[in-house]
Amino acid sequence: MVCPLLDDVVDEEVLILRRAFRHERVFRDRADPLAFSDEYLTERYRFSGDGIRYLCRLLGPNIQHRTARSHALTVPQMVCVALRFFASSMFLYSVGDAENLNKATICRTIRNGSLAMKSLVHIFITFPGHRRFIHIKEEFYKIAGEFSGVLLGDKGYACETFLMTPLTDPQTPAQQAYNHAHAKTRARIEMTFGLLKSRFQCLHHLRVSPDRACDVTVACTVLHNIASLRKERAPRVALDVDWDNAAIFPDNRNGRLVREQYIANYFS
């Protein structure tokens, strides 16, 4: 029914319905990173709101400022700054622009957050406590055989007496079997690396000194294990990834001899 007394001739019933279903605008406090939805937080920080609150309780005693002087960052702000850097591959000033903070504050906050997370390494980076170490080793041996005291690396490493790498061009059935067992054993670890790098993009290319890169890597590993324990949303991992790096270092002669001995003893 149209009301002729209104300036804009609109059905009154339409106006009533429009008012009934209109959503009130909600203005969130941008200084509080936890004021946003889980979807927003997970996309930017790789943790939901509950996950970030857990990290705040975990890390708060180690990173909290003693006073609020000079507008000191809160614990949630510091945790989110560190997570924003880990989750992205941005430069420090880009993280600062995203969080509305200067580069020096970002750098200091990431450093303190990395060290606080690194201090938890013995809690969150361990073998499963309910299984004996020997049983865990046996599960790895079931994949492709038992080779105690030998490390496996991709083609980016030089073949050493203690580090076995794949053959560049396997010819014989024994060499092909060796390469297959090598790849099968490494696959589980390489997939873990892929998941870790998908969750924390900074690990693709760290623009920091080697010692600080180690701290960031350990911090990301601790966070990854926490995220797994808390069932945080896992990132998508590309399935068609070539895990092998290009050859960089020439093989050690003694390393090649040891590799040939392994192939002759176990794969011929």
Number of C-alpha atoms within 10 A of each C-alpha: 8 12 11 10 7 10 7 9 10 13 13 13 10 12 10 10 10 11 9 9 8 8 8 6 6 6 7 11 10 11 13 12 19 20 14 14 11 17 14 16 20 19 14 17 25 28 28 23 20 13 19 21 17 15 19 21 12 14 20 19 11 16 18 17 13 7 9 10 8 6 7 14 19 17 20 20 18 24 25 27 26 23 22 25 23 27 23 20 18 18 14 18 16 17 21 20 13 12 17 13 15 14 16 11 16 23 18 13 19 22 15 18 25 25 17 19 22 21 17 16 15 9 8 17 15 9 10 9 7 6 9 10 11 8 10 12 12 12 12 14 14 10 14 17 14 14 11 8 7 12 12 16 19 21 21 15 20 20 26 21 16 13 18 23 22 23 18 9 9 13 9 10 11 17 20 17 17 24 20 14 17 21 20 13 18 17 13 13 11 17 16 12 15 19 17 22 22 19 24 25 18 22 20 13 11 18 14 10 8 10 8 15 17 15 19 25 20 20 22 25 21 22 26 22 15 18 18 12 10 14 11 16 15 16 15 10 15 11 8 6 10 8 15 14 11 10 13 10 11 12 16 13 13 13 18 19 14 18 23 15 12 15 17 13 10 13 15 12
